Amino acid sequence: MEQALERIKMQLAQMDRENKWTEVDRDEVIDLLIFEEIKAASYQFGYEKVGKTVEFLLKECEQLK
């Protein structure tokens, strides 16, 4: 779960460095990154772990918005 959050933070940092925020909405990007991490977790883990990952990412990423 923490690894997924770190990947999201790295993607956001990359966009910050490239100053891409004039082209896209930060909240939408965060939502899309969360979706991609959840999708990846669904292939990798069972339902319980995916559910915990969803809860964790929604809570932690809300602070990034």
mmJSON file of the N, C-alpha and C atoms, coordinates in Angstrom:
{"data_MODEL":{"atom_site":{
"group_PDB":["ATOM","ATOM","ATOM","ATOM","ATOM","ATOM","ATOM","ATOM","ATOM","ATOM","ATOM","ATOM","ATOM","ATOM","ATOM","ATOM","ATOM","ATOM","ATOM","ATOM","ATOM","ATOM","ATOM","ATOM","ATOM","ATOM","ATOM","ATOM","ATOM","ATOM","ATOM","ATOM","ATOM","ATOM","ATOM","ATOM","ATOM","ATOM","ATOM","ATOM","ATOM","ATOM","ATOM","ATOM","ATOM","ATOM","ATOM","ATOM","ATOM","ATOM","ATOM","ATOM","ATOM","ATOM","ATOM","ATOM","ATOM","ATOM","ATOM","ATOM","ATOM","ATOM","ATOM","ATOM","ATOM","ATOM","ATOM","ATOM","ATOM","ATOM","ATOM","ATOM","ATOM","ATOM","ATOM","ATOM","ATOM","ATOM","ATOM","ATOM","ATOM","ATOM","ATOM","ATOM","ATOM","ATOM","ATOM","ATOM","ATOM","ATOM","ATOM","ATOM","ATOM","ATOM","ATOM","ATOM","ATOM","ATOM","ATOM","ATOM","ATOM","ATOM","ATOM","ATOM","ATOM","ATOM","ATOM","ATOM","ATOM","ATOM","ATOM","ATOM","ATOM","ATOM","ATOM","ATOM","ATOM","ATOM","ATOM","ATOM","ATOM","ATOM","ATOM","ATOM","ATOM","ATOM","ATOM","ATOM","ATOM","ATOM","ATOM","ATOM","ATOM","ATOM","ATOM","ATOM","ATOM","ATOM","ATOM","ATOM","ATOM","ATOM","ATOM","ATOM","ATOM","ATOM","ATOM","ATOM","ATOM","ATOM","ATOM","ATOM","ATOM","ATOM","ATOM","ATOM","ATOM","ATOM","ATOM","ATOM","ATOM","ATOM","ATOM","ATOM","ATOM","ATOM","ATOM","ATOM","ATOM","ATOM","ATOM","ATOM","ATOM","ATOM","ATOM","ATOM","ATOM","ATOM","ATOM","ATOM","ATOM","ATOM","ATOM","ATOM","ATOM","ATOM","ATOM","ATOM","ATOM","ATOM","ATOM","ATOM","ATOM","ATOM","ATOM"],
"id":[1,2,3,4,5,6,7,8,9,10,11,12,13,14,15,16,17,18,19,20,21,22,23,24,25,26,27,28,29,30,31,32,33,34,35,36,37,38,39,40,41,42,43,44,45,46,47,48,49,50,51,52,53,54,55,56,57,58,59,60,61,62,63,64,65,66,67,68,69,70,71,72,73,74,75,76,77,78,79,80,81,82,83,84,85,86,87,88,89,90,91,92,93,94,95,96,97,98,99,100,101,102,103,104,105,106,107,108,109,110,111,112,113,114,115,116,117,118,119,120,121,122,123,124,125,126,127,128,129,130,131,132,133,134,135,136,137,138,139,140,141,142,143,144,145,146,147,148,149,150,151,152,153,154,155,156,157,158,159,160,161,162,163,164,165,166,167,168,169,170,171,172,173,174,175,176,177,178,179,180,181,182,183,184,185,186,187,188,189,190,191,192,193,194,195],
"type_symbol":["N","C","C","N","C","C","N","C","C","N","C","C","N","C","C","N","C","C","N","C","C","N","C","C","N","C","C","N","C","C","N","C","C","N","C","C","N","C","C","N","C","C","N","C","C","N","C","C","N","C","C","N","C","C","N","C","C","N","C","C","N","C","C","N","C","C","N","C","C","N","C","C","N","C","C","N","C","C","N","C","C","N","C","C","N","C","C","N","C","C","N","C","C","N","C","C","N","C","C","N","C","C","N","C","C","N","C","C","N","C","C","N","C","C","N","C","C","N","C","C","N","C","C","N","C","C","N","C","C","N","C","C","N","C","C","N","C","C","N","C","C","N","C","C","N","C","C","N","C","C","N","C","C","N","C","C","N","C","C","N","C","C","N","C","C","N","C","C","N","C","C","N","C","C","N","C","C","N","C","C","N","C","C","N","C","C","N","C","C","N","C","C","N","C","C"],
"label_atom_id":["N","CA","C","N","CA","C","N","CA","C","N","CA","C","N","CA","C","N","CA","C","N","CA","C","N","CA","C","N","CA","C","N","CA","C","N","CA","C","N","CA","C","N","CA","C","N","CA","C","N","CA","C","N","CA","C","N","CA","C","N","CA","C","N","CA","C","N","CA","C","N","CA","C","N","CA","C","N","CA","C","N","CA","C","N","CA","C","N","CA","C","N","CA","C","N","CA","C","N","CA","C","N","CA","C","N","CA","C","N","CA","C","N","CA","C","N","CA","C","N","CA","C","N","CA","C","N","CA","C","N","CA","C","N","CA","C","N","CA","C","N","CA","C","N","CA","C","N","CA","C","N","CA","C","N","CA","C","N","CA","C","N","CA","C","N","CA","C","N","CA","C","N","CA","C","N","CA","C","N","CA","C","N","CA","C","N","CA","C","N","CA","C","N","CA","C","N","CA","C","N","CA","C","N","CA","C","N","CA","C","N","CA","C","N","CA","C","N","CA","C","N","CA","C","N","CA","C"],
"label_alt_id":[null,null,null,null,null,null,null,null,null,null,null,null,null,null,null,null,null,null,null,null,null,null,null,null,null,null,null,null,null,null,null,null,null,null,null,null,null,null,null,null,null,null,null,null,null,null,null,null,null,null,null,null,null,null,null,null,null,null,null,null,null,null,null,null,null,null,null,null,null,null,null,null,null,null,null,null,null,null,null,null,null,null,null,null,null,null,null,null,null,null,null,null,null,null,null,null,null,null,null,null,null,null,null,null,null,null,null,null,null,null,null,null,null,null,null,null,null,null,null,null,null,null,null,null,null,null,null,null,null,null,null,null,null,null,null,null,null,null,null,null,null,null,null,null,null,null,null,null,null,null,null,null,null,null,null,null,null,null,null,null,null,null,null,null,null,null,null,null,null,null,null,null,null,null,null,null,null,null,null,null,null,null,null,null,null,null,null,null,null,null,null,null,null,null,null],
"label_comp_id":["MET","MET","MET","GLU","GLU","GLU","GLN","GLN","GLN","ALA","ALA","ALA","LEU","LEU","LEU","GLU","GLU","GLU","ARG","ARG","ARG","ILE","ILE","ILE","LYS","LYS","LYS","MET","MET","MET","GLN","GLN","GLN","LEU","LEU","LEU","ALA","ALA","ALA","GLN","GLN","GLN","MET","MET","MET","ASP","ASP","ASP","ARG","ARG","ARG","GLU","GLU","GLU","ASN","ASN","ASN","LYS","LYS","LYS","TRP","TRP","TRP","THR","THR","THR","GLU","GLU","GLU","VAL","VAL","VAL","ASP","ASP","ASP","ARG","ARG","ARG","ASP","ASP","ASP","GLU","GLU","GLU","VAL","VAL","VAL","ILE","ILE","ILE","ASP","ASP","ASP","LEU","LEU","LEU","LEU","LEU","LEU","ILE","ILE","ILE","PHE","PHE","PHE","GLU","GLU","GLU","GLU","GLU","GLU","ILE","ILE","ILE","LYS","LYS","LYS","ALA","ALA","ALA","ALA","ALA","ALA","SER","SER","SER","TYR","TYR","TYR","GLN","GLN","GLN","PHE","PHE","PHE","GLY","GLY","GLY","TYR","TYR","TYR","GLU","GLU","GLU","LYS","LYS","LYS","VAL","VAL","VAL","GLY","GLY","GLY","LYS","LYS","LYS","THR","THR","THR","VAL","VAL","VAL","GLU","GLU","GLU","PHE","PHE","PHE","LEU","LEU","LEU","LEU","LEU","LEU","LYS","LYS","LYS","GLU","GLU","GLU","CYS","CYS","CYS","GLU","GLU","GLU","GLN","GLN","GLN","LEU","LEU","LEU","LYS","LYS","LYS"],
"label_asym_id":["A","A","A","A","A","A","A","A","A","A","A","A","A","A","A","A","A","A","A","A","A","A","A","A","A","A","A","A","A","A","A","A","A","A","A","A","A","A","A","A","A","A","A","A","A","A","A","A","A","A","A","A","A","A","A","A","A","A","A","A","A","A","A","A","A","A","A","A","A","A","A","A","A","A","A","A","A","A","A","A","A","A","A","A","A","A","A","A","A","A","A","A","A","A","A","A","A","A","A","A","A","A","A","A","A","A","A","A","A","A","A","A","A","A","A","A","A","A","A","A","A","A","A","A","A","A","A","A","A","A","A","A","A","A","A","A","A","A","A","A","A","A","A","A","A","A","A","A","A","A","A","A","A","A","A","A","A","A","A","A","A","A","A","A","A","A","A","A","A","A","A","A","A","A","A","A","A","A","A","A","A","A","A","A","A","A","A","A","A","A","A","A","A","A","A"],
"label_entity_id":["1","1","1","1","1","1","1","1","1","1","1","1","1","1","1","1","1","1","1","1","1","1","1","1","1","1","1","1","1","1","1","1","1","1","1","1","1","1","1","1","1","1","1","1","1","1","1","1","1","1","1","1","1","1","1","1","1","1","1","1","1","1","1","1","1","1","1","1","1","1","1","1","1","1","1","1","1","1","1","1","1","1","1","1","1","1","1","1","1","1","1","1","1","1","1","1","1","1","1","1","1","1","1","1","1","1","1","1","1","1","1","1","1","1","1","1","1","1","1","1","1","1","1","1","1","1","1","1","1","1","1","1","1","1","1","1","1","1","1","1","1","1","1","1","1","1","1","1","1","1","1","1","1","1","1","1","1","1","1","1","1","1","1","1","1","1","1","1","1","1","1","1","1","1","1","1","1","1","1","1","1","1","1","1","1","1","1","1","1","1","1","1","1","1","1"],
"label_seq_id":[1,1,1,2,2,2,3,3,3,4,4,4,5,5,5,6,6,6,7,7,7,8,8,8,9,9,9,10,10,10,11,11,11,12,12,12,13,13,13,14,14,14,15,15,15,16,16,16,17,17,17,18,18,18,19,19,19,20,20,20,21,21,21,22,22,22,23,23,23,24,24,24,25,25,25,26,26,26,27,27,27,28,28,28,29,29,29,30,30,30,31,31,31,32,32,32,33,33,33,34,34,34,35,35,35,36,36,36,37,37,37,38,38,38,39,39,39,40,40,40,41,41,41,42,42,42,43,43,43,44,44,44,45,45,45,46,46,46,47,47,47,48,48,48,49,49,49,50,50,50,51,51,51,52,52,52,53,53,53,54,54,54,55,55,55,56,56,56,57,57,57,58,58,58,59,59,59,60,60,60,61,61,61,62,62,62,63,63,63,64,64,64,65,65,65],
"pdbx_PDB_ins_code":[null,null,null,null,null,null,null,null,null,null,null,null,null,null,null,null,null,null,null,null,null,null,null,null,null,null,null,null,null,null,null,null,null,null,null,null,null,null,null,null,null,null,null,null,null,null,null,null,null,null,null,null,null,null,null,null,null,null,null,null,null,null,null,null,null,null,null,null,null,null,null,null,null,null,null,null,null,null,null,null,null,null,null,null,null,null,null,null,null,null,null,null,null,null,null,null,null,null,null,null,null,null,null,null,null,null,null,null,null,null,null,null,null,null,null,null,null,null,null,null,null,null,null,null,null,null,null,null,null,null,null,null,null,null,null,null,null,null,null,null,null,null,null,null,null,null,null,null,null,null,null,null,null,null,null,null,null,null,null,null,null,null,null,null,null,null,null,null,null,null,null,null,null,null,null,null,null,null,null,null,null,null,null,null,null,null,null,null,null,null,null,null,null,null,null],
"Cartn_x":[0.825,0.0,0.869,1.883,2.774,3.534,3.837,4.543,3.672,2.4,1.469,1.414,1.366,1.341,2.634,3.752,5.033,5.091,4.535,4.505,3.66,2.541,1.69,2.443,3.102,3.861,4.983,5.635,6.705,6.156,4.994,4.37,4.01,3.48,3.124,4.367,5.421,6.677,7.229,7.123,7.59,6.793,5.5,4.666,4.983,5.312,5.719,6.995,7.962,9.234,9.027,8.118,7.858,6.835,6.297,5.311,4.143,3.543,2.446,1.064,0.98,-0.321,-1.156,-0.577,-1.395,-2.23,-1.797,-2.468,-3.542,-3.396,-4.313,-4.699,-5.775,-6.262,-5.615,-4.988,-4.262,-5.175,-6.366,-7.282,-7.626,-7.843,-8.159,-6.978,-5.78,-4.585,-4.445,-4.641,-4.552,-5.586,-6.807,-7.853,-7.474,-6.917,-6.494,-5.347,-4.417,-3.302,-3.804,-4.755,-5.361,-6.017,-6.786,-7.464,-6.467,-5.369,-4.359,-3.723,-3.472,-2.894,-3.889,-5.156,-6.188,-6.318,-6.302,-6.391,-5.211,-4.015,-2.831,-2.943,-3.441,-3.6,-4.616,-5.639,-6.668,-6.119,-5.076,-4.437,-3.461,-2.97,-1.894,-2.386,-3.446,-3.872,-5.302,-5.687,-7.059,-7.953,-9.253,-10.241,-9.968,-9.601,-9.39,-8.246,-7.143,-5.984,-6.303,-7.054,-7.438,-8.322,-9.245,-10.113,-9.328,-8.347,-7.503,-6.676,-6.209,-5.428,-6.289,-7.525,-8.449,-8.655,-8.966,-9.193,-7.959,-6.799,-5.555,-5.282,-5.368,-5.055,-6.037,-7.318,-8.299,-8.022,-7.689,-7.41,-6.135,-5.055,-3.769,-3.724,-4.334,-4.275,-5.169,-6.149,-6.987,-6.125,-5.082,-4.164,-3.324,-3.156,-2.349,-3.116,-4.426,-5.261,-5.254],
"Cartn_y":[-1.188,0.0,1.253,1.238,2.386,2.549,1.433,1.502,2.168,1.862,2.488,3.994,4.397,5.821,6.491,5.838,6.396,6.551,5.587,5.704,6.902,7.109,8.255,9.557,9.625,10.825,11.086,10.028,10.195,10.744,10.251,10.745,12.228,12.599,13.996,14.881,14.397,15.147,15.349,14.322,14.429,15.505,15.517,16.528,17.923,18.014,19.295,19.79,18.901,19.27,19.713,19.055,19.379,20.502,20.976,22.051,21.757,20.604,20.154,20.587,21.303,21.572,22.582,23.288,24.191,23.409,22.187,21.352,20.444,20.094,19.135,19.581,18.991,19.266,18.287,18.804,17.965,16.904,17.289,16.336,15.185,15.505,14.46,13.514,14.073,13.241,12.312,12.832,12.008,10.89,11.223,10.208,9.12,9.515,8.533,7.667,8.265,7.488,6.49,6.918,6.001,4.84,5.145,4.109,3.102,3.586,2.691,1.808,2.35,1.552,0.505,0.86,-0.1,-1.209,-0.83,-1.821,-2.795,-2.265,-3.126,-4.04,-3.505,-4.308,-5.42,-5.172,-6.187,-7.405,-7.214,-8.342,-9.062,-8.339,-8.856,-9.463,-8.932,-9.322,-9.85,-10.406,-10.849,-9.674,-9.941,-8.886,-8.087,-8.775,-8.089,-7.087,-7.501,-6.627,-5.465,-5.717,-4.652,-3.637,-4.12,-3.227,-2.344,-2.925,-2.141,-1.125,-1.522,-0.614,0.564,0.283,1.346,2.335,1.832,2.701,3.539,2.906,3.588,4.699,4.37,5.353,6.522,6.234,7.317,8.273,7.719,8.536,9.348,8.704,9.367,10.349,9.998,10.869,12.083,12.037,13.199,14.366,14.04,15.072,15.677,14.961,15.455,16.419,16.371,17.218,18.658],
"Cartn_z":[0.0,0.0,0.0,0.864,0.92,-0.392,-1.042,-2.323,-3.382,-3.368,-4.326,-4.092,-2.835,-2.505,-2.966,-2.759,-3.195,-4.711,-5.438,-6.902,-7.328,-6.656,-6.96,-6.677,-5.528,-5.181,-6.182,-6.655,-7.639,-8.951,-9.368,-10.598,-10.462,-9.309,-9.078,-9.05,-8.431,-8.386,-9.793,-10.62,-12.001,-12.746,-12.532,-13.184,-12.648,-11.353,-10.784,-11.461,-11.621,-12.252,-13.696,-14.381,-15.788,-15.95,-14.817,-14.806,-15.752,-15.588,-16.459,-15.982,-14.89,-14.279,-15.042,-15.998,-16.812,-17.813,-18.109,-19.101,-18.51,-17.221,-16.598,-15.193,-14.685,-13.338,-12.36,-11.31,-10.347,-9.716,-9.312,-8.679,-9.623,-10.886,-11.857,-12.056,-12.086,-12.237,-11.04,-9.852,-8.647,-8.695,-9.08,-9.189,-10.195,-11.318,-12.328,-11.821,-11.098,-10.548,-9.5,-8.681,-7.699,-8.43,-9.463,-10.234,-10.797,-11.352,-11.926,-10.854,-9.687,-8.599,-8.103,-8.041,-7.614,-8.648,-9.91,-10.978,-10.901,-10.681,-10.556,-9.34,-8.231,-7.02,-7.225,-8.03,-8.244,-8.983,-9.775,-10.453,-9.533,-8.539,-7.708,-6.39,-5.817,-4.473,-4.468,-3.322,-3.113,-2.767,-2.676,-2.44,-1.168,-0.092,1.182,1.085,0.491,0.347,-0.599,-1.642,-2.568,-1.839,-1.043,-0.276,0.667,1.343,2.247,1.466,0.299,-0.546,-0.984,-1.38,-1.791,-0.647,0.524,1.682,1.987,1.981,2.288,1.274,-0.01,-1.045,-1.043,-0.854,-0.816,0.345,1.484,2.666,2.468,2.07,1.957,0.793,-0.31,-1.484,-1.355,-0.481,-0.252,0.254,0.982,1.498,0.389,-0.724,-1.835,-2.722,-2.626,-3.507,-3.062],
"occupancy":[1.0,1.0,1.0,1.0,1.0,1.0,1.0,1.0,1.0,1.0,1.0,1.0,1.0,1.0,1.0,1.0,1.0,1.0,1.0,1.0,1.0,1.0,1.0,1.0,1.0,1.0,1.0,1.0,1.0,1.0,1.0,1.0,1.0,1.0,1.0,1.0,1.0,1.0,1.0,1.0,1.0,1.0,1.0,1.0,1.0,1.0,1.0,1.0,1.0,1.0,1.0,1.0,1.0,1.0,1.0,1.0,1.0,1.0,1.0,1.0,1.0,1.0,1.0,1.0,1.0,1.0,1.0,1.0,1.0,1.0,1.0,1.0,1.0,1.0,1.0,1.0,1.0,1.0,1.0,1.0,1.0,1.0,1.0,1.0,1.0,1.0,1.0,1.0,1.0,1.0,1.0,1.0,1.0,1.0,1.0,1.0,1.0,1.0,1.0,1.0,1.0,1.0,1.0,1.0,1.0,1.0,1.0,1.0,1.0,1.0,1.0,1.0,1.0,1.0,1.0,1.0,1.0,1.0,1.0,1.0,1.0,1.0,1.0,1.0,1.0,1.0,1.0,1.0,1.0,1.0,1.0,1.0,1.0,1.0,1.0,1.0,1.0,1.0,1.0,1.0,1.0,1.0,1.0,1.0,1.0,1.0,1.0,1.0,1.0,1.0,1.0,1.0,1.0,1.0,1.0,1.0,1.0,1.0,1.0,1.0,1.0,1.0,1.0,1.0,1.0,1.0,1.0,1.0,1.0,1.0,1.0,1.0,1.0,1.0,1.0,1.0,1.0,1.0,1.0,1.0,1.0,1.0,1.0,1.0,1.0,1.0,1.0,1.0,1.0,1.0,1.0,1.0,1.0,1.0,1.0],
"B_iso_or_equiv":[0.0,0.0,0.0,0.0,0.0,0.0,0.0,0.0,0.0,0.0,0.0,0.0,0.0,0.0,0.0,0.0,0.0,0.0,0.0,0.0,0.0,0.0,0.0,0.0,0.0,0.0,0.0,0.0,0.0,0.0,0.0,0.0,0.0,0.0,0.0,0.0,0.0,0.0,0.0,0.0,0.0,0.0,0.0,0.0,0.0,0.0,0.0,0.0,0.0,0.0,0.0,0.0,0.0,0.0,0.0,0.0,0.0,0.0,0.0,0.0,0.0,0.0,0.0,0.0,0.0,0.0,0.0,0.0,0.0,0.0,0.0,0.0,0.0,0.0,0.0,0.0,0.0,0.0,0.0,0.0,0.0,0.0,0.0,0.0,0.0,0.0,0.0,0.0,0.0,0.0,0.0,0.0,0.0,0.0,0.0,0.0,0.0,0.0,0.0,0.0,0.0,0.0,0.0,0.0,0.0,0.0,0.0,0.0,0.0,0.0,0.0,0.0,0.0,0.0,0.0,0.0,0.0,0.0,0.0,0.0,0.0,0.0,0.0,0.0,0.0,0.0,0.0,0.0,0.0,0.0,0.0,0.0,0.0,0.0,0.0,0.0,0.0,0.0,0.0,0.0,0.0,0.0,0.0,0.0,0.0,0.0,0.0,0.0,0.0,0.0,0.0,0.0,0.0,0.0,0.0,0.0,0.0,0.0,0.0,0.0,0.0,0.0,0.0,0.0,0.0,0.0,0.0,0.0,0.0,0.0,0.0,0.0,0.0,0.0,0.0,0.0,0.0,0.0,0.0,0.0,0.0,0.0,0.0,0.0,0.0,0.0,0.0,0.0,0.0,0.0,0.0,0.0,0.0,0.0,0.0],
"pdbx_formal_charge":[null,null,null,null,null,null,null,null,null,null,null,null,null,null,null,null,null,null,null,null,null,null,null,null,null,null,null,null,null,null,null,null,null,null,null,null,null,null,null,null,null,null,null,null,null,null,null,null,null,null,null,null,null,null,null,null,null,null,null,null,null,null,null,null,null,null,null,null,null,null,null,null,null,null,null,null,null,null,null,null,null,null,null,null,null,null,null,null,null,null,null,null,null,null,null,null,null,null,null,null,null,null,null,null,null,null,null,null,null,null,null,null,null,null,null,null,null,null,null,null,null,null,null,null,null,null,null,null,null,null,null,null,null,null,null,null,null,null,null,null,null,null,null,null,null,null,null,null,null,null,null,null,null,null,null,null,null,null,null,null,null,null,null,null,null,null,null,null,null,null,null,null,null,null,null,null,null,null,null,null,null,null,null,null,null,null,null,null,null,null,null,null,null,null,null],
"auth_seq_id":[1,1,1,2,2,2,3,3,3,4,4,4,5,5,5,6,6,6,7,7,7,8,8,8,9,9,9,10,10,10,11,11,11,12,12,12,13,13,13,14,14,14,15,15,15,16,16,16,17,17,17,18,18,18,19,19,19,20,20,20,21,21,21,22,22,22,23,23,23,24,24,24,25,25,25,26,26,26,27,27,27,28,28,28,29,29,29,30,30,30,31,31,31,32,32,32,33,33,33,34,34,34,35,35,35,36,36,36,37,37,37,38,38,38,39,39,39,40,40,40,41,41,41,42,42,42,43,43,43,44,44,44,45,45,45,46,46,46,47,47,47,48,48,48,49,49,49,50,50,50,51,51,51,52,52,52,53,53,53,54,54,54,55,55,55,56,56,56,57,57,57,58,58,58,59,59,59,60,60,60,61,61,61,62,62,62,63,63,63,64,64,64,65,65,65],
"auth_comp_id":["MET","MET","MET","GLU","GLU","GLU","GLN","GLN","GLN","ALA","ALA","ALA","LEU","LEU","LEU","GLU","GLU","GLU","ARG","ARG","ARG","ILE","ILE","ILE","LYS","LYS","LYS","MET","MET","MET","GLN","GLN","GLN","LEU","LEU","LEU","ALA","ALA","ALA","GLN","GLN","GLN","MET","MET","MET","ASP","ASP","ASP","ARG","ARG","ARG","GLU","GLU","GLU","ASN","ASN","ASN","LYS","LYS","LYS","TRP","TRP","TRP","THR","THR","THR","GLU","GLU","GLU","VAL","VAL","VAL","ASP","ASP","ASP","ARG","ARG","ARG","ASP","ASP","ASP","GLU","GLU","GLU","VAL","VAL","VAL","ILE","ILE","ILE","ASP","ASP","ASP","LEU","LEU","LEU","LEU","LEU","LEU","ILE","ILE","ILE","PHE","PHE","PHE","GLU","GLU","GLU","GLU","GLU","GLU","ILE","ILE","ILE","LYS","LYS","LYS","ALA","ALA","ALA","ALA","ALA","ALA","SER","SER","SER","TYR","TYR","TYR","GLN","GLN","GLN","PHE","PHE","PHE","GLY","GLY","GLY","TYR","TYR","TYR","GLU","GLU","GLU","LYS","LYS","LYS","VAL","VAL","VAL","GLY","GLY","GLY","LYS","LYS","LYS","THR","THR","THR","VAL","VAL","VAL","GLU","GLU","GLU","PHE","PHE","PHE","LEU","LEU","LEU","LEU","LEU","LEU","LYS","LYS","LYS","GLU","GLU","GLU","CYS","CYS","CYS","GLU","GLU","GLU","GLN","GLN","GLN","LEU","LEU","LEU","LYS","LYS","LYS"],
"auth_asym_id":["A","A","A","A","A","A","A","A","A","A","A","A","A","A","A","A","A","A","A","A","A","A","A","A","A","A","A","A","A","A","A","A","A","A","A","A","A","A","A","A","A","A","A","A","A","A","A","A","A","A","A","A","A","A","A","A","A","A","A","A","A","A","A","A","A","A","A","A","A","A","A","A","A","A","A","A","A","A","A","A","A","A","A","A","A","A","A","A","A","A","A","A","A","A","A","A","A","A","A","A","A","A","A","A","A","A","A","A","A","A","A","A","A","A","A","A","A","A","A","A","A","A","A","A","A","A","A","A","A","A","A","A","A","A","A","A","A","A","A","A","A","A","A","A","A","A","A","A","A","A","A","A","A","A","A","A","A","A","A","A","A","A","A","A","A","A","A","A","A","A","A","A","A","A","A","A","A","A","A","A","A","A","A","A","A","A","A","A","A","A","A","A","A","A","A"],
"auth_atom_id":["N","CA","C","N","CA","C","N","CA","C","N","CA","C","N","CA","C","N","CA","C","N","CA","C","N","CA","C","N","CA","C","N","CA","C","N","CA","C","N","CA","C","N","CA","C","N","CA","C","N","CA","C","N","CA","C","N","CA","C","N","CA","C","N","CA","C","N","CA","C","N","CA","C","N","CA","C","N","CA","C","N","CA","C","N","CA","C","N","CA","C","N","CA","C","N","CA","C","N","CA","C","N","CA","C","N","CA","C","N","CA","C","N","CA","C","N","CA","C","N","CA","C","N","CA","C","N","CA","C","N","CA","C","N","CA","C","N","CA","C","N","CA","C","N","CA","C","N","CA","C","N","CA","C","N","CA","C","N","CA","C","N","CA","C","N","CA","C","N","CA","C","N","CA","C","N","CA","C","N","CA","C","N","CA","C","N","CA","C","N","CA","C","N","CA","C","N","CA","C","N","CA","C","N","CA","C","N","CA","C","N","CA","C","N","CA","C","N","CA","C","N","CA","C","N","CA","C"],
"pdbx_PDB_model_num":[1,1,1,1,1,1,1,1,1,1,1,1,1,1,1,1,1,1,1,1,1,1,1,1,1,1,1,1,1,1,1,1,1,1,1,1,1,1,1,1,1,1,1,1,1,1,1,1,1,1,1,1,1,1,1,1,1,1,1,1,1,1,1,1,1,1,1,1,1,1,1,1,1,1,1,1,1,1,1,1,1,1,1,1,1,1,1,1,1,1,1,1,1,1,1,1,1,1,1,1,1,1,1,1,1,1,1,1,1,1,1,1,1,1,1,1,1,1,1,1,1,1,1,1,1,1,1,1,1,1,1,1,1,1,1,1,1,1,1,1,1,1,1,1,1,1,1,1,1,1,1,1,1,1,1,1,1,1,1,1,1,1,1,1,1,1,1,1,1,1,1,1,1,1,1,1,1,1,1,1,1,1,1,1,1,1,1,1,1,1,1,1,1,1,1]
}}}
